[in-house]
Structures are given as structure tokens and as C-alpha cells.
């Protein structure tokens, strides 16, 4: 892709060794991802994926005491191809392409959570390979560095082990950026490829069809490409914009419907300056997570962050790389500006919003490519410096993997579900009861049913009258788990049931697990 002088160290065995490092990296990340695919508990959004594919994200969960096995049956049905868009219009706030791909994948693999997570892992690994391939002519060291920066980024790891649309969207965003870099370089040499430009426009539209927020980075990137083409091939630029516009417009009615379908979860925009700082912080934490404790990690974070900021600066400093670097920087800047505008309009805060981390994950390919270009722009890359940087980043990323990527799982897994599952591990299934609230879009019962022993009694709460059945069985139960925590208010009926438990001789441990005295 990029013309550059090839040194002796980039030829022969040393070059093969560096490309071998890319393969080793892919194999290592694959092994870690596969290890986590099966062992991590399901989380709420993944339940929504399973319920959508089952044909009803808000099923009529039974009242009264049922077994987890009976509730799990709601996750095992199969939606028809033509039912996906109408269903999403009524019950979800995401575009349909991921669910179409997931349904096709389920028909091949037999369905289930782990195969769906595998689809995400394959998308992230493919995106990492594209990042390396894009810089193949920049030298093996630069390509390896870029691929490792991307694959070691905690938010890339997070996307790789989740049965959601983020990983496929990241793969499409990566494809768009790689094609744009190729075309920008070709346009400078008057070698425009209509096929490549058309593929770029289609891939950018498909990214929007996978996740709406992908357009925040593909939109500015396409604008850069159009500027490069408008004087050289105006007809090609116009055709690409037309194709992209038509495909985006086709989904716009659903997108506009979803815009007002759900209230803001993080209300309170703090002002442009405050939120702009939050965007920069989100970019850094998505790339290199700063663990909440550990002196080593607290030292590593600013070191790696500073190094990764300096490398793109090096790319901009070299005229030979400037066109490509500018395209990526404009994409990142456009993403940040559009995200700020979007959150300001919807009165959401970026600071402290886990959802914002998910959206920032779309920028990881651009950042990784910038790092690779910056390293190559130094002209005389020092392999030892590169490997030291990667070692530091790997140690920081390993702390996330050692935690099973739980650091990026929502509170429902980390605070409620895991302690409760541990409390249930030594209790016979028929001597435990899990009380579930009715809210959160209806997915909570499915989340728990997926993890519990099929014989475990489960009570889905809709009214205080639903506790009548539970009260009759309290004398034979050893453990009762009440699902919820302070950040998501418990259903008033469940609050009342806690008093019933205490009156029946159950004692809480300060949390939401009650054991019989």
C-alpha cells in the first residue's frame, strides 16, 4: 500500500520473524478469547440478542414459581428472516444487519451463546489481520505494532467476547478505513479504482446497518475520500456518495424511530469543554485500560498512552505519510465532534458512561493504523523500542484478560450475578429461589435462566400478589437471591419481599443473597 524504502533488516528471515509475530499474536489472542467465550457468564445485552433471535425480546414470562429450565425455553426458539425488522421496530433500538448475520451463523453452528460469541471473536481477529495487511508495505515491524495495538486494546477484547453487533461493526469500520487509505494513496498517483471506491461506500453503509454509531467514524472518513476524489474523479466520488446515501436512507426510518424509543440512561450533559475532555479520556481508556488498583498498572497507563499519542504525531510530521495520517485524524476528530453533538442533543453525559466506551471502540482501527504509520514514519524504526512498548501494553492488557474481561462487563454480572451464583454453588437446586424483577426490557429472567441449574425455582415478579406462591415454599428453601442492586432500583414488590424473607427467618449478608438461619 505505502511505498517506502526497504532496509536489509526488513528482508528475509528478520521480516519473516516479524510477520511470524503477527501470527503468534493472533493465535494467542484467539486462545484467550476462546477460553473466555465459554467461561464468562451471560450478561443482559447478550440475553436480548438471544431473545431477538428467538422471536420475542420481551416475552410474557410466567408468573408464579417456575424452573429455570422452563424460562430457558424462551431463548431456544427461532425467528423467521422476515420477522427481524418488524420485531426490532417494536422491541429494540439497534439496526438489523447483525441479527441477520447472527441468524445465518446460528443456522450453521446450531445456535447458542458460545457460537454467537465466536462470531464476534472471528470478526475482531479478522479486523486485526486487516490492520496488519493495510501496513504490509510499511514494514513488518510497523504492521505488527499496529495489529498488536488493536488486538491488545481492552475494548477490542471486550467486543470479541460479546454476542452483540459491536465486533461485526468494528470489522466493517476497519475495512472502510483500510480501503480509504489505499484509495487516498492511489488517488495521489492518479490510479483511482472504481471498484474499491464502490466497495468502500457499501461497507460504510453496511457498518451503519450493523450499528448506528459506526457512521460517526465512517462518515468523516468518506468525506475525506470524497475530497481526494472530487478533482480527480468527480463522477466516481458522486457515485460513491449516492450509493452510501441511498443505503443509509433506506434504514433512516427505522433509525429515526429508534432515536426516540428509549430515554437517556445518562442524563446531564456537562458542557462542551468538560465532555470534550471526557472523549479524549475515553479514547485512551478504550485503547489501554487503567485498572482501578495496582501500582504497576497505574504507572504503565500514562507511559503507554503517551507513547501511543507521540507515534501519530510522528506520522503527521512526515510529508510522505501526511495524506494517510490526515485521513485518519479527520476520522477520529469527526467522530469525537459528532459524538459530542449527539450527546449534547440527547442530554447524555460521556463521563462515566459505559455505553460511550462501546461507541469509542469503533475508533480503535483508526488509532492502531495511526500508530503503525507513525512508527513507519520514523524512517529508522528501533525494533527494541517497539517491542518494549508492546511488552508494557501486553502487561497492562494481561491484567484485563486475567480478570476474564469482567472489568468491562456491566454491573449486573460483576456486582449481582457472580456473587449470587457463588452463593448458589453449594445449594441443591430445589432448595434455592431466585426472585427476578419485571423491568430492564424483559431480559432479566432470561439472563438468570441461562446460568442457573434448570431445576432451580425462579419467581418473576410483576405484582405483590406474585409472592404468594413463594411464601408457601419458604420453609423448604435454604437460599433466596433477589436480583438487583442500588444502581437499578428494585421493583417495589421485591422491596416488600425482603421484609417477608426477614420475617420468615432469612438473613441477608448485606447484599441480595438471603440464607435460612
Secondary structure as GFF3:
##gff-version 3
##sequence-region A 1 517
A	DSSP	three_ten_helix	8	10	.	.	.	ID=ss1
A	DSSP	alpha_helix	12	39	.	.	.	ID=ss2
A	DSSP	alpha_helix	44	54	.	.	.	ID=ss3
A	DSSP	beta_strand	65	67	.	.	.	ID=ss4
A	DSSP	alpha_helix	68	72	.	.	.	ID=ss5
A	DSSP	three_ten_helix	73	75	.	.	.	ID=ss6
A	DSSP	three_ten_helix	81	83	.	.	.	ID=ss7
A	DSSP	alpha_helix	84	91	.	.	.	ID=ss8
A	DSSP	alpha_helix	97	109	.	.	.	ID=ss9
A	DSSP	alpha_helix	113	134	.	.	.	ID=ss10
A	DSSP	three_ten_helix	136	138	.	.	.	ID=ss11
A	DSSP	alpha_helix	140	152	.	.	.	ID=ss12
A	DSSP	alpha_helix	154	160	.	.	.	ID=ss13
A	DSSP	alpha_helix	166	188	.	.	.	ID=ss14
A	DSSP	alpha_helix	194	210	.	.	.	ID=ss15
A	DSSP	three_ten_helix	212	214	.	.	.	ID=ss16
A	DSSP	alpha_helix	215	229	.	.	.	ID=ss17
A	DSSP	alpha_helix	234	259	.	.	.	ID=ss18
A	DSSP	alpha_helix	272	287	.	.	.	ID=ss19
A	DSSP	alpha_helix	295	317	.	.	.	ID=ss20
A	DSSP	alpha_helix	319	345	.	.	.	ID=ss21
A	DSSP	alpha_helix	354	360	.	.	.	ID=ss22
A	DSSP	three_ten_helix	361	363	.	.	.	ID=ss23
A	DSSP	alpha_helix	364	377	.	.	.	ID=ss24
A	DSSP	alpha_helix	383	402	.	.	.	ID=ss25
A	DSSP	three_ten_helix	406	408	.	.	.	ID=ss26
A	DSSP	alpha_helix	411	411	.	.	.	ID=ss27
A	DSSP	pi_helix	412	417	.	.	.	ID=ss28
A	DSSP	alpha_helix	418	424	.	.	.	ID=ss29
A	DSSP	three_ten_helix	429	431	.	.	.	ID=ss30
A	DSSP	beta_strand	432	436	.	.	.	ID=ss31
A	DSSP	three_ten_helix	440	442	.	.	.	ID=ss32
A	DSSP	alpha_helix	444	451	.	.	.	ID=ss33
A	DSSP	beta_strand	457	460	.	.	.	ID=ss34
A	DSSP	three_ten_helix	464	466	.	.	.	ID=ss35
A	DSSP	alpha_helix	467	473	.	.	.	ID=ss36
A	DSSP	three_ten_helix	474	476	.	.	.	ID=ss37
A	DSSP	beta_strand	479	482	.	.	.	ID=ss38
A	DSSP	alpha_helix	492	503	.	.	.	ID=ss39
A	DSSP	beta_strand	506	508	.	.	.	ID=ss40
A	DSSP	beta_strand	513	516	.	.	.	ID=ss41
###
